[in-house]
Amino acid sequence: MVTMLPTRAAGELTLADVLPSCTRALAGEPNPLGLPAAERVVVVLVDGLGTAALRARAGHARSLTAALTKRSSIVSGFPTTTAAALSSLTTGTRPGEHGIVGYTALVPAANAVVNQLSGWSEAMDPATWQRRPTVFEQLSDAGIPSNTIGPAKYATSGLTQAILRGAEYVPAGSIAERFAAARRLLDQGGRRLVYLYVPELDQLAHAKGWESDRWLATLETLDQAYGGFVSQLRRGEGVLLTADHGVVDVPVTGHVLFGEVPSLVEGVRHIGGDPRCVQLYLDPALSVPDARAAADRLADAWRAAEGSRAWIATRDEAIAAGWFGPAVDDEVRPRIGDVIVAARKLVAYYDGRGGDTAGQSMIGQHGSLTDEETLVPLLRAGAFAR
């Protein structure tokens, strides 16, 4: 029996609406988020800060939660993984269009699954693998400067070249130093868009869990820096704070070693995605009818084994349900797994064959379609405050 797949409401606001709304606000034009006109805009992206976690720790984040209402959440998109979500943010399009469809994904020309954060090469050229113009490039064409503020180690990365094209990168160390750099950019005057990236919470969630003391202390650091920054905003300066995804803490007892079950890897050539959003790729040499039949058999085997703990969909079913956006370009389709396993309970899926334990030390995880992973805050301050 096929479990009903989750779908998203038509016209629902997502991360892909954030930067296009900001560019229109800079032009004084109507926009999906209903932002008023602004001269200078800062968008703060806090990696891994889901709405559920922020609400749960509201007493430690008073500056942030001061603007957190029932209406101040949006949907990250799918999969809820950083490379895909940040690409949606900075291009204003969904994975089916920009082409970043998972944490790891198949690169058909290389016949290999490649890490979409760090695996950039000639086979996955940043200039072409991410297929859409960025919002920063569009602003540059209009003569409006934009900046990215983040840790120095990301300044020349392949992902930066792929999704931050058109923005001048400003390296800054601590969270407080990044907000200070944003203030200096705003002080230059004129119309400008600034994108400020905060990766620390996601990194700590993976290592320690979002319920750890270390994560909480860093949330407090962020809250203090954000509160000080928004208190100094001037006329015509608007701020949005959002996130790429939320996080759930998965106990070791929730690890599922699916590679040990022959029916769950029958015909599988490559394994990609995340532990909470596994993408299974069959032999690309199969004919279309044979590939569809094989995908159906594999999906049925997964439903029989894991249907109570995960949503399982073939590629065609996931596309029809709108998981990768309203449109999936022909060039992007083969990058998506033939079968997708998206966790809905506190479990994480690992191959495990040959003693492979890669990734099993992670506590905080994300990638799937649960509210904890998909709902992210959209906090407004300054000219954008409600």
Secondary structure, DSSP 8 states (H G I E B T S, - for coil): ---------TT--BGGGHHHHHHHHHTT---TT-----SEEEEEEETT--HHHHHHTGGG-HHHHTT--TT-EEE--SS-SHHHHHHHHHHSS-HHHH---SSEEEETTTTEEEETTT--SSTT-HHHHS-S--HHHHHHHTT--EEEEE-GGGTT-HHHHHHSTTSEEEE--SHHHHHHHHHHHHTT-SSEEEEEEE-HHHHHHHHH-TTSHHHHHHHHHHHHHHHHHHHT--TTEEEEEE-S---EE--GGGEEEGGGSGGGSTTEEEEEEETTEEEEEE-TTS-HHHHHHHHHHHHHHHHHHHTTTEEEEEHHHHHHTTTT-S---TTTGGGS-SEEEEE-SS-EEE--GGG--TTTT--EE--S-SHHHHEEE-EEEETT--
